[in-house]
Amino acid sequence: MHPRLGSRLRVLALVALAAGGSVRAATPPASPPQLTVVLAVKAPADQAITWPTSQPLTASADPSTARHARRAAAVRTLEAAGDLRLAPLLASLAPLIRSGQVQVLQRFPAFGMVAVKAPPRLLEALRGAPGLRDLWAVEQRRLAGPPMVATHTQPRPRPAAGRGSAGPMGISPAPQADHLSRIGAPAAWNRLGGLGEGLVIGVIDSGADGRHPILAGSFRGRRARRLDRDWVDLTAERRREPSDGNGHGTHVTGLAVGAEGDQAWGAAPGAEWIAARAFDAEGKTDDLTLLAAADWMLHPGGGGMPPDPAQAPDIVNLSWTLDNGADDRFRPVLQAFRFADILPVCATGNLEDLRDPWPRLMAPASYPEALAVGALSRADQPWLWGRLGPGFFGGVKPQLLAPGEAVWSALPDGETGTFSGSSMAAPLAAGAAAVVWGQAPGLRAHEVATLLSASARDLGAPGADADLGWGRLDLAAATVLAQRMAWVEGVVGPAPQAGAAGRPGATLSLVPPADWTPAWRALLGRATADATGAYRLIAPEGRYLLRVSHPLFQPLESEVVLRAGQGTRLDPQLTDAALAQLQGRVRGAWGAPLAGATLRLARSASRATRRQRSSRSSAPPTAASDSRCRREPGSCAPRPRRIVR
């Protein structure tokens, strides 16, 4: 019964929920309707959604400890930057706030958002607020499932008193948990060791039954006196202990980390879980509650315990979707997770009707920052009711497929049962990510996702497929590859004497050996320098030739040796090219190619020339001057505008 989020309210433009005033015995004049809307501000043009590079990881530091410290610093950076971005917006609303016409409900600085309540007549005024990127109504949402999906329960099988058939790690799949064998989990646990210990998976769902024997032992707050950093209930019930009146969240959490005794139900039985309950017993929620749950995951806390970003999880599982694949309202959430080195694992969604004209995966799985996971049938084929790729935002989507039909896991009140859908596939991938990250703690979140994709079992033609992604999740192959992984990082700069900043846009690649698979060649050993010139790429251990190229500089080659589990620092220094070749395609505002466009280069003074001009009379531009492309009047179409959806 994989659910997907369906909107109970179809909103056109900015028509939202109307909430009237309270009713009294005497009938006063009716209060004007109030709309709850979210205002999202623009992100800085130079903001790089990448792992901060200002705090290098020292060789002596414990990777897990260093990762948590750097994550905390990244979240604080997000919050501070968000406060600055929101300040002009809130200042412009101050008169309306003081007069009571606008009420601020909640601020989400890390996402660059603020939720307000205001009358409809002020919508146009809100649209004109400084720095505003988007304005959208808060919608009511629900957990919904496809038809004809049987769900049955039965008493939980009793675990063996001793190890019995347990493997070398002391644990084996429960009798009904054949989904673990299908993804190679037992081989991964027993061949190399490691069950995901030290990793934390956060679940935003309908809650989780914290007293369930399959989940009780892996709840991070099981020994804590207060649970405010391990559990939050954002529904009207405000339960103080982990609970689940719906069952979906309990089932999902069990597939990620569930275990009882020597029997495992989840892919990472050694990992821990925390949860934010966003859906009530009827499976209902709204956008504001989902934002609050995601914000809590960045810095868990509350109830007198200050939010602590060091307690944020390593992985967040989102087994729900929005109404389509193009809705980008939650993309800043996943970008914040990515910046904080948190891996978001998202279900692709399910069809409620096989005649659906858009059978493609939904948001947030469609976002580039998400590890999107689709469902496989019992026959290891794409599940009939599952949504597949390609995605609206491009890239390979979904990246992975995992068992999603009639999958057994925990249900409330100590029971077990089967649900079907990509909701079940996603937590298996989340658990697999925890096991892999435990084997290679020096990797970053998006690199763990890359490693899972690179090691997937291909289900179609070699390489990625438009609908099936990289193939079926293969945890055994992923852990073998994880133990071989290394990385090289640095800053692509100019020649040392130039003293300038790094070179953004440079492409770096390792020359792959002949035995690399098509997936390895596409995913590993490649990087593009960010806005500061910084780069980082991962590859298996070995000796490689690193190639660096940039359209305005001479190409560079350098030999590099990578050792498993270690990083190598390399700062390539580029020199100006005597003759640069620029090539590309001129497109119009809607992406159509423009024939007959004329382009010419306009010289601009180099730094050295400008310094000379400041000390003596003007000099003509030199041959070493930088060049910029400038359009002849009327020869090219105007620069395409970004369409805000």
C-alpha positions as CSV (number, residue, x, y, z in Angstrom):
1,M,0.0,0.0,0.0
2,H,2.6,2.5,-1.0
3,P,1.1,5.9,-0.6
4,R,1.7,9.0,-2.4
5,L,0.8,12.4,-1.3
6,G,-2.3,13.6,-3.1
7,S,-3.6,17.1,-2.7
8,R,-7.1,17.3,-1.4
9,L,-7.4,20.7,-2.8
10,R,-6.6,21.6,-6.4
11,V,-5.2,25.2,-6.3
12,L,-5.2,27.3,-9.4
13,A,-2.9,30.4,-9.1
14,L,-2.9,31.3,-5.5
15,V,-6.4,30.2,-4.4
16,A,-5.9,28.7,-0.9
17,L,-7.7,27.4,2.1
18,A,-10.1,29.9,3.6
19,A,-10.2,29.8,7.4
20,G,-13.0,31.9,8.9
21,G,-13.0,33.5,12.3
22,S,-14.2,31.8,15.5
23,V,-17.9,31.5,16.1
24,R,-19.4,33.2,19.2
25,A,-22.9,33.2,20.8
26,A,-23.6,36.7,19.5
27,T,-22.9,37.0,15.8
28,P,-20.3,39.7,15.3
29,P,-19.3,41.0,11.9
30,A,-17.6,38.2,9.9
31,S,-13.9,38.3,9.9
32,P,-12.3,38.5,6.5
33,P,-11.0,35.1,5.2
34,Q,-7.3,34.5,5.9
35,L,-4.9,32.7,3.6
36,T,-1.9,30.8,4.8
37,V,0.9,31.2,2.2
38,V,4.6,30.6,2.1
39,L,7.0,33.3,0.9
40,A,10.2,32.0,-0.6
41,V,13.1,34.4,-1.2
42,K,15.8,34.2,-3.8
43,A,19.0,32.4,-3.1
44,P,22.3,34.3,-3.8
45,A,23.5,33.7,-7.3
46,D,26.9,32.6,-6.0
47,Q,25.6,30.2,-3.4
48,A,27.1,26.8,-4.1
49,I,25.0,23.9,-2.8
50,T,28.0,21.8,-1.9
51,W,29.8,20.6,1.1
52,P,31.7,23.5,2.8
53,T,35.4,23.4,2.1
54,S,36.6,25.9,4.7
55,Q,37.1,23.2,7.3
56,P,39.3,20.5,6.0
57,L,39.1,17.0,7.5
58,T,42.4,16.2,9.1
59,A,43.9,12.7,8.8
60,S,43.8,12.2,12.6
61,A,40.2,13.2,13.0
62,D,37.5,10.6,13.4
63,P,35.5,10.8,10.1
64,S,32.1,10.4,11.9
65,T,32.9,13.0,14.5
66,A,34.3,15.4,12.0
67,R,31.2,14.9,9.8
68,H,28.8,15.8,12.6
69,A,30.9,18.9,13.5
70,R,31.0,20.1,9.9
71,R,27.3,19.4,9.5
72,A,26.5,21.6,12.5
73,A,28.7,24.4,11.0
74,A,26.9,24.0,7.7
75,V,23.4,24.3,9.2
76,R,24.4,27.3,11.2
77,T,25.8,28.9,8.0
78,L,22.5,28.1,6.3
79,E,20.5,29.7,9.1
80,A,22.6,32.9,9.2
81,A,22.5,33.3,5.5
82,G,18.8,32.7,5.5
83,D,18.2,35.3,8.2
84,L,20.0,37.8,6.0
85,R,18.0,36.9,2.9
86,L,14.7,37.1,4.8
87,A,15.5,40.4,6.5
88,P,14.5,42.8,3.6
89,L,11.3,40.8,3.1
90,L,10.3,40.9,6.8
91,A,11.2,44.6,7.0
92,S,8.9,45.4,4.1
93,L,6.1,43.5,5.8
94,A,6.7,45.2,9.2
95,P,3.9,47.8,8.8
96,L,1.4,45.1,7.9
97,I,2.5,42.9,10.7
98,R,2.2,45.8,13.3
99,S,-1.3,46.6,12.0
100,G,-2.3,43.0,12.4
101,Q,-3.1,42.5,8.7
102,V,-0.3,39.9,8.3
103,Q,0.6,37.3,10.9
104,V,4.0,35.5,10.7
105,L,3.3,31.9,11.5
106,Q,6.8,30.3,11.2
107,R,10.2,31.1,9.8
108,F,12.4,28.7,8.0
109,P,15.7,30.5,7.4
110,A,17.6,27.4,6.2
111,F,15.1,27.1,3.3
112,G,14.7,30.9,2.7
113,M,11.0,30.7,3.6
114,V,8.5,32.3,5.9
115,A,4.9,31.3,6.4
116,V,2.3,34.0,6.9
117,K,-1.4,34.4,7.3
118,A,-3.0,37.3,5.4
119,P,-6.2,38.3,3.7
120,P,-6.5,37.7,-0.1
121,R,-6.6,41.4,-0.9
122,L,-2.9,41.6,0.2
123,L,-1.6,39.0,-2.2
124,E,-0.5,41.5,-4.8
125,A,1.3,43.5,-2.1
126,L,3.0,40.4,-0.9
127,R,4.0,39.6,-4.5
128,G,5.9,42.9,-4.6
129,A,8.0,42.1,-1.6
130,P,11.8,42.6,-2.1
131,G,13.8,39.5,-3.0
132,L,10.7,37.3,-3.4
133,R,11.2,34.2,-5.5
134,D,7.9,32.5,-5.1
135,L,4.6,32.7,-3.2
136,W,2.4,29.6,-2.8
137,A,-0.6,28.6,-0.8
138,V,-0.3,26.0,1.9
139,E,-2.2,22.9,0.8
140,Q,-3.8,20.1,2.7
141,R,-2.3,16.7,1.8
142,R,-2.9,13.1,2.6
143,L,-1.3,9.7,2.3
144,A,-3.1,7.9,-0.5
145,G,-2.4,4.5,-2.0
146,P,-3.0,2.7,-5.3
147,P,-6.0,0.4,-5.6
148,M,-5.9,-3.4,-5.5
149,V,-2.9,-3.6,-3.2
150,A,-3.5,-6.3,-0.6
151,T,-2.3,-5.7,2.9
152,H,-2.3,-8.6,5.4
153,T,-0.9,-9.0,8.8
154,Q,0.0,-11.8,11.1
155,P,1.7,-12.3,14.4
156,R,5.4,-11.5,14.4
157,P,7.6,-14.7,14.1
158,R,9.4,-15.4,17.3
159,P,13.2,-14.9,17.0
160,A,15.5,-17.8,17.8
161,A,16.8,-18.0,21.3
162,G,20.4,-18.3,20.1
163,R,22.1,-17.4,16.9
164,G,20.7,-20.4,15.1
165,S,21.0,-19.7,11.4
166,A,22.5,-16.3,12.0
167,G,25.5,-15.4,9.9
168,P,29.0,-14.4,11.1
169,M,27.7,-11.0,12.1
170,G,25.2,-12.7,14.4
171,I,22.2,-11.7,12.4
172,S,20.2,-12.9,9.4
173,P,17.0,-11.9,7.6
174,A,13.7,-12.8,9.3
175,P,11.9,-15.7,7.6
176,Q,9.6,-13.4,5.8
177,A,12.2,-10.7,5.0
178,D,13.3,-12.1,1.6
179,H,13.6,-8.5,0.4
180,L,16.9,-8.4,2.2
181,S,18.3,-11.3,0.3
182,R,17.1,-9.8,-3.0
183,I,19.3,-6.7,-2.4
184,G,22.3,-8.7,-1.2
185,A,22.1,-7.5,2.4
186,P,23.2,-10.7,4.1
187,A,26.3,-11.0,1.9
188,A,27.2,-7.4,2.6
189,W,26.8,-7.8,6.3
190,N,28.7,-11.1,6.6
191,R,31.4,-10.7,4.0
192,L,32.8,-7.3,5.1
193,G,31.2,-6.7,8.4
194,G,29.2,-3.7,9.4
195,L,25.4,-3.2,9.8
196,G,25.3,0.6,9.6
197,E,26.6,1.2,13.1
198,G,27.1,4.8,14.0
199,L,24.7,6.1,11.3
200,V,21.3,7.7,12.0
201,I,18.3,7.6,9.6
202,G,15.6,10.3,10.0
203,V,12.1,9.4,8.9
204,I,9.4,12.0,8.1
205,D,6.2,10.1,8.0
206,S,3.2,9.1,10.1
207,G,5.4,8.3,13.1
208,A,6.8,5.0,14.3
209,D,5.8,2.6,17.1
210,G,8.7,3.1,19.4
211,R,7.6,0.1,21.6
212,H,7.6,-2.3,18.7
213,P,10.2,-5.1,19.4
214,I,11.5,-4.7,15.8
215,L,12.1,-0.9,16.4
216,A,12.6,-0.4,20.1
217,G,16.3,-1.4,20.1
218,S,17.3,1.0,17.3
219,F,15.5,4.1,18.5
220,R,18.2,6.7,19.2
221,G,16.4,8.1,22.2
222,R,15.8,4.7,23.9
223,R,18.1,5.6,26.8
224,A,17.5,9.4,26.8
225,R,15.6,11.1,29.6
226,R,14.0,13.5,27.1
227,L,13.2,12.6,23.5
228,D,12.9,16.1,22.0
229,R,16.0,15.6,19.8
230,D,15.0,12.1,18.7
231,W,11.2,12.4,18.2
232,V,8.7,15.1,17.5
233,D,5.0,14.9,16.8
234,L,3.8,17.8,14.7
235,T,0.2,16.6,14.4
236,A,-2.6,17.8,16.6
237,E,-2.1,14.8,19.0
238,R,1.4,15.9,20.0
239,R,2.4,12.5,21.3
240,R,5.4,12.7,23.6
241,E,6.6,9.1,22.8
242,P,7.1,7.6,19.3
243,S,3.8,6.3,18.1
244,D,2.0,5.7,14.8
245,G,-1.8,5.6,14.4
246,N,-1.6,5.0,10.7
247,G,1.0,2.2,10.3
248,H,2.8,3.5,7.2
249,G,5.7,5.1,9.2
250,T,6.3,2.1,11.3
251,H,6.5,-0.1,8.2
252,V,8.9,2.3,6.5
253,T,11.2,2.6,9.6
254,G,11.3,-1.2,10.0
255,L,12.6,-1.6,6.4
256,A,15.4,0.8,7.1
257,V,16.7,-0.4,10.5
258,G,14.3,-3.0,11.9
259,A,15.7,-6.0,13.8
260,E,14.7,-8.2,16.7
261,G,17.3,-10.5,18.3
262,D,19.2,-12.2,15.5
263,Q,16.5,-11.5,12.9
264,A,16.7,-8.5,10.7
265,W,13.8,-6.8,8.8
266,G,15.7,-3.7,7.7
267,A,18.7,-3.2,5.5
268,A,20.8,-1.5,8.2
269,P,20.0,-3.3,11.5
270,G,22.9,-1.7,13.2
271,A,21.8,1.9,12.5
272,E,19.6,4.1,14.6
273,W,16.4,6.1,13.8
274,I,14.8,9.3,14.8
275,A,11.4,10.4,13.5
276,A,9.2,13.5,12.8
277,R,5.6,12.6,12.8
278,A,4.0,14.8,10.1
279,F,0.9,12.7,9.1
280,D,-1.9,12.0,11.5
281,A,-3.7,8.7,12.0
282,E,-5.8,9.4,8.9
283,G,-2.7,10.1,6.8
284,K,-3.4,13.9,6.7
285,T,-1.0,16.8,6.8
286,D,-0.2,20.1,5.1
287,D,2.8,21.8,3.5
288,L,3.5,23.8,6.7
289,T,3.8,20.7,8.8
290,L,6.1,19.1,6.2
291,L,8.3,22.1,6.2
292,A,8.4,22.1,10.0
293,A,9.4,18.4,10.0
294,A,12.2,19.0,7.6
295,D,13.4,22.0,9.6
296,W,13.4,19.9,12.7
297,M,15.6,17.3,11.0
298,L,18.3,19.9,10.4
299,H,18.5,20.7,14.1
300,P,16.5,18.4,16.3
301,G,15.2,19.9,19.5
302,G,12.3,21.5,21.3
303,G,10.4,21.3,24.5
304,G,13.1,23.1,26.4
305,M,16.0,21.4,24.6
306,P,17.7,23.9,22.3
307,P,17.9,22.7,18.6
308,D,21.2,21.0,18.0
309,P,22.4,20.6,14.4
310,A,25.0,18.2,15.6
311,Q,22.1,15.8,16.3
312,A,20.9,15.9,12.7
313,P,20.6,12.5,11.0
314,D,22.9,11.3,8.3
315,I,20.1,10.2,6.0
316,V,16.4,11.3,5.7
317,N,13.8,9.0,4.2
318,L,10.8,10.6,2.5
319,S,8.3,8.0,1.5
320,W,5.8,10.4,0.1
321,T,5.4,12.6,-2.9
322,L,3.7,15.8,-4.1
323,D,1.1,15.9,-6.9
324,N,3.5,16.1,-9.8
325,G,7.1,16.0,-10.8
326,A,7.5,19.7,-11.7
327,D,6.5,21.2,-8.3
328,D,9.6,22.8,-7.0
329,R,8.3,24.3,-3.8
330,F,10.2,21.8,-1.6
331,R,13.4,21.9,-3.6
332,P,15.1,24.4,-1.2
333,V,14.5,21.7,1.5
334,L,16.6,19.1,-0.3
335,Q,19.2,21.7,-1.3
336,A,19.6,22.5,2.4
337,F,19.9,18.8,3.2
338,R,22.6,18.5,0.5
339,F,24.5,21.6,1.9
340,A,24.4,20.0,5.3
341,D,25.7,16.6,4.0
342,I,22.4,14.8,4.7
343,L,21.3,12.3,2.1
344,P,17.6,12.6,1.2
345,V,16.2,9.3,-0.1
346,C,12.8,9.7,-1.8
347,A,10.1,7.4,-3.1
348,T,9.2,7.9,-6.7
349,G,5.5,7.5,-6.1
350,N,2.7,5.2,-7.3
351,L,0.0,5.2,-9.9
352,E,-3.6,5.4,-8.6
353,D,-4.9,4.7,-12.1
354,L,-3.0,2.8,-14.8
355,R,-4.5,5.2,-17.3
356,D,-2.7,8.2,-15.7
357,P,-1.4,10.3,-18.6
358,W,1.7,11.2,-16.6
359,P,3.2,8.0,-15.2
360,R,6.5,9.6,-14.4
361,L,8.0,10.0,-10.9
362,M,6.9,12.8,-8.6
363,A,8.6,15.5,-6.6
364,P,10.6,15.6,-4.4
365,A,12.1,12.4,-6.0
366,S,12.4,14.3,-9.3
367,Y,14.8,16.9,-7.7
368,P,18.4,16.6,-8.7
369,E,19.4,16.5,-5.0
370,A,17.3,13.4,-4.2
371,L,18.3,9.8,-4.4
372,A,15.1,8.6,-6.1
373,V,14.1,5.0,-5.6
374,G,11.4,3.1,-7.5
375,A,9.6,-0.2,-6.8
376,L,10.3,-3.7,-8.1
377,S,7.8,-6.5,-8.3
378,R,8.3,-9.9,-6.8
379,A,9.7,-11.0,-10.1
380,D,12.4,-8.3,-10.0
381,Q,10.6,-6.3,-12.8
382,P,9.4,-2.7,-12.5
383,W,6.2,-2.8,-10.4
384,L,3.1,-2.4,-12.4
385,W,1.8,0.5,-10.3
386,G,5.1,2.2,-9.8
387,R,6.2,5.5,-11.3
388,L,9.4,5.5,-13.2
389,G,11.6,8.0,-15.1
390,P,12.5,10.2,-16.7
391,G,12.2,13.1,-14.3
392,F,11.1,16.7,-14.9
393,F,14.4,18.2,-13.8
394,G,16.5,15.9,-15.9
395,G,19.3,13.5,-14.9
396,V,18.9,9.8,-14.4
397,K,15.7,9.2,-12.5
398,P,15.1,7.1,-10.6
399,Q,18.6,6.2,-9.8
400,L,17.7,2.9,-8.2
401,L,15.0,0.2,-8.0
402,A,14.4,-1.9,-4.9
403,P,11.8,-4.5,-3.8
404,G,8.4,-2.8,-3.4
405,E,5.7,-5.4,-3.9
406,A,4.2,-7.2,-0.8
407,V,7.2,-6.3,1.4
408,W,7.1,-7.5,5.0
409,S,7.9,-5.2,7.9
410,A,6.7,-4.0,11.3
411,L,3.2,-2.7,11.9
412,P,1.8,-1.0,15.1
413,D,1.0,-3.0,18.2
414,G,3.7,-5.6,17.6
415,E,2.4,-7.0,14.4
416,T,4.0,-7.5,11.0
417,G,2.5,-7.2,7.5
418,T,3.0,-6.4,3.9
419,F,2.7,-3.0,2.1
420,S,3.4,-2.4,-1.6
421,G,4.9,0.6,-3.3
422,S,8.0,2.8,-3.7
423,S,7.4,3.8,-0.1
424,M,8.8,0.4,0.8
425,A,11.7,0.6,-1.7
426,A,13.0,3.9,-0.5
427,P,13.8,2.9,3.1
428,L,15.7,-0.2,1.8
429,A,17.9,2.2,-0.1
430,A,18.2,4.4,3.0
431,G,19.4,1.5,5.1
432,A,21.8,0.4,2.3
433,A,23.2,3.9,2.3
434,A,23.9,3.7,6.1
435,V,25.7,0.4,5.6
436,V,27.8,1.8,2.8
437,W,28.6,5.0,4.6
438,G,29.8,2.9,7.6
439,Q,32.2,1.2,5.3
440,A,33.5,4.4,3.8
441,P,33.0,7.1,6.5
442,G,35.2,9.6,4.6
443,L,32.6,9.9,1.8
444,R,30.0,12.7,1.5
445,A,26.2,12.1,1.3
446,H,25.9,12.6,-2.5
447,E,29.0,10.4,-3.0
448,V,27.3,7.6,-1.1
449,A,24.3,7.9,-3.5
450,T,26.7,7.9,-6.4
451,L,28.3,4.7,-5.1
452,L,25.0,3.0,-4.7
453,S,24.1,3.9,-8.3
454,A,27.5,2.8,-9.7
455,S,27.2,-0.6,-8.1
456,A,23.5,-1.3,-9.0
457,R,22.6,-4.5,-10.9
458,D,21.7,-3.4,-14.4
459,L,18.2,-4.4,-15.5
460,G,18.4,-3.2,-19.1
461,A,21.0,-2.2,-21.6
462,P,24.5,-1.4,-20.1
463,G,24.4,1.9,-18.3
464,A,21.5,4.1,-17.3
465,D,18.1,3.7,-18.7
466,A,15.5,6.5,-19.0
467,D,12.9,4.7,-17.0
468,L,14.9,2.2,-14.9
469,G,17.8,4.3,-13.8
470,W,21.0,2.4,-13.0
471,G,19.2,-0.8,-12.0
472,R,18.4,-2.8,-8.9
473,L,20.0,-1.9,-5.5
474,D,22.9,-4.3,-4.8
475,L,24.2,-3.8,-1.3
476,A,26.7,-6.6,-1.6
477,A,28.4,-5.0,-4.6
478,A,28.1,-1.5,-3.0
479,T,30.0,-2.5,0.2
480,V,32.8,-4.1,-1.9
481,L,33.2,-0.9,-3.9
482,A,32.9,1.2,-0.7
483,Q,36.0,-0.4,0.8
484,R,38.0,0.4,-2.3
485,M,36.9,4.1,-2.5
486,A,39.2,7.0,-2.3
487,W,39.0,10.7,-3.3
488,V,41.1,13.5,-4.7
489,E,40.2,17.1,-4.0
490,G,41.6,20.6,-4.3
491,V,41.2,24.0,-6.0
492,V,41.8,24.5,-9.7
493,G,43.8,27.7,-9.8
494,P,45.9,29.9,-12.2
495,A,49.6,29.9,-12.3
496,P,51.0,30.7,-8.8
497,Q,52.4,34.0,-9.8
498,A,49.0,35.3,-10.9
499,G,47.7,35.4,-7.4
500,A,44.1,35.2,-8.5
501,A,41.2,33.1,-7.3
502,G,40.3,29.6,-8.5
503,R,39.0,28.7,-11.9
504,P,35.3,27.8,-11.8
505,G,33.9,25.6,-14.5
506,A,37.0,23.5,-15.0
507,T,36.3,19.8,-15.7
508,L,38.4,17.1,-14.2
509,S,38.4,13.4,-15.0
510,L,40.5,10.3,-14.3
511,V,41.4,8.2,-17.3
512,P,39.5,5.0,-16.5
513,P,41.1,1.6,-16.9
514,A,39.6,-0.9,-19.3
515,D,37.8,-3.0,-16.6
516,W,35.5,-0.1,-15.5
517,T,31.8,-0.8,-16.1
518,P,29.7,1.7,-18.1
519,A,28.2,2.9,-14.8
520,W,31.6,3.5,-13.3
521,R,32.7,5.4,-16.3
522,A,29.7,7.7,-16.1
523,L,29.6,8.2,-12.4
524,L,33.1,7.9,-10.9
525,G,36.3,9.9,-11.4
526,R,34.6,13.0,-12.7
527,A,34.1,16.5,-11.3
528,T,33.5,20.1,-12.2
529,A,35.1,22.9,-10.3
530,D,32.5,25.0,-8.4
531,A,32.2,28.8,-8.1
532,T,35.4,29.0,-6.0
533,G,37.4,26.6,-8.2
534,A,37.1,23.8,-5.6
535,Y,36.5,20.2,-6.8
536,R,36.3,16.7,-5.4
537,L,36.0,13.4,-7.2
538,I,35.9,9.8,-6.0
539,A,37.2,6.6,-7.6
540,P,38.5,3.1,-6.5
541,E,42.1,2.9,-5.3
542,G,44.7,2.8,-8.0
543,R,47.1,4.9,-10.1
544,Y,45.4,7.3,-12.6
545,L,46.1,10.1,-15.0
546,L,44.1,13.2,-14.1
547,R,43.0,15.4,-16.9
548,V,42.0,19.0,-16.3
549,S,40.4,21.2,-19.0
550,H,38.9,24.7,-19.3
551,P,37.9,26.5,-22.5
552,L,40.0,29.5,-21.6
553,F,43.1,27.7,-20.4
554,Q,45.6,25.2,-21.5
555,P,44.7,21.6,-20.6
556,L,46.7,19.9,-17.9
557,E,47.5,16.3,-17.1
558,S,48.9,15.0,-13.8
559,E,49.4,11.5,-12.3
560,V,47.7,10.7,-9.0
561,V,47.7,7.7,-6.8
562,L,44.6,6.9,-4.7
563,R,44.7,4.7,-1.6
564,A,41.5,3.1,-0.3
565,G,39.8,5.1,2.5
566,Q,42.1,8.1,2.0
567,G,42.0,11.4,0.3
568,T,44.6,13.1,-1.8
569,R,45.1,16.9,-2.2
570,L,45.9,18.2,-5.6
571,D,45.7,21.8,-6.7
572,P,46.1,22.0,-10.5
573,Q,47.5,25.3,-11.8
574,L,46.2,26.3,-15.2
575,T,47.9,28.7,-17.6
576,D,46.3,31.0,-20.1
577,A,45.7,29.4,-23.5
578,A,47.4,31.1,-26.5
579,L,44.2,30.5,-28.5
580,A,40.9,29.6,-26.9
581,Q,38.2,27.8,-28.7
582,L,34.6,28.5,-27.7
583,Q,31.8,26.4,-29.1
584,G,28.1,25.9,-28.2
585,R,24.6,26.5,-29.5
586,V,22.7,29.8,-29.4
587,R,19.2,29.3,-28.1
588,G,16.2,31.6,-27.7
589,A,14.1,32.3,-24.7
590,W,12.2,28.9,-25.0
591,G,15.2,26.8,-25.8
592,A,14.8,26.7,-29.6
593,P,18.1,27.0,-31.6
594,L,18.6,30.3,-33.4
595,A,20.1,30.2,-36.9
596,G,22.2,33.0,-38.3
597,A,23.1,34.5,-34.9
598,T,26.3,36.6,-35.0
599,L,28.7,36.7,-32.1
600,R,32.0,38.5,-31.6
601,L,34.5,38.8,-28.8
602,A,35.0,42.1,-27.0
603,R,38.2,42.6,-25.2
604,S,38.4,43.8,-21.6
605,A,41.5,44.9,-19.8
606,S,43.4,42.3,-17.8
607,R,44.3,42.8,-14.2
608,A,47.9,43.6,-15.2
609,T,46.7,46.1,-17.8
610,R,44.4,47.8,-15.3
611,R,47.2,48.2,-12.8
612,Q,49.3,49.8,-15.5
613,R,46.6,52.2,-16.4
614,S,46.3,53.3,-12.8
615,S,50.0,54.4,-12.8
616,R,50.3,55.9,-16.2
617,S,48.3,56.9,-19.3
618,S,45.9,54.5,-20.9
619,A,47.3,51.6,-22.9
620,P,45.6,49.5,-25.5
621,P,44.5,46.0,-24.5
622,T,47.2,43.3,-24.8
623,A,47.0,39.9,-26.4
624,A,46.7,38.4,-23.0
625,S,43.6,40.3,-22.1
626,D,40.5,38.4,-21.0
627,S,37.7,38.1,-23.5
628,R,34.0,38.2,-23.1
629,C,31.3,37.3,-25.6
630,R,29.1,40.2,-26.7
631,R,26.1,40.1,-29.0
632,E,25.8,42.3,-32.1
633,P,22.7,44.4,-31.7
634,G,19.7,42.4,-32.9
635,S,21.8,39.4,-33.8
636,C,20.9,37.2,-30.8
637,A,17.8,36.7,-28.8
638,P,17.5,38.3,-25.4
639,R,18.8,36.3,-22.4
640,P,16.1,33.7,-21.4
641,R,14.2,34.6,-18.3
642,R,13.9,32.1,-15.5
643,I,10.3,31.0,-15.2
644,V,9.3,30.7,-11.5
645,R,6.8,27.9,-11.1
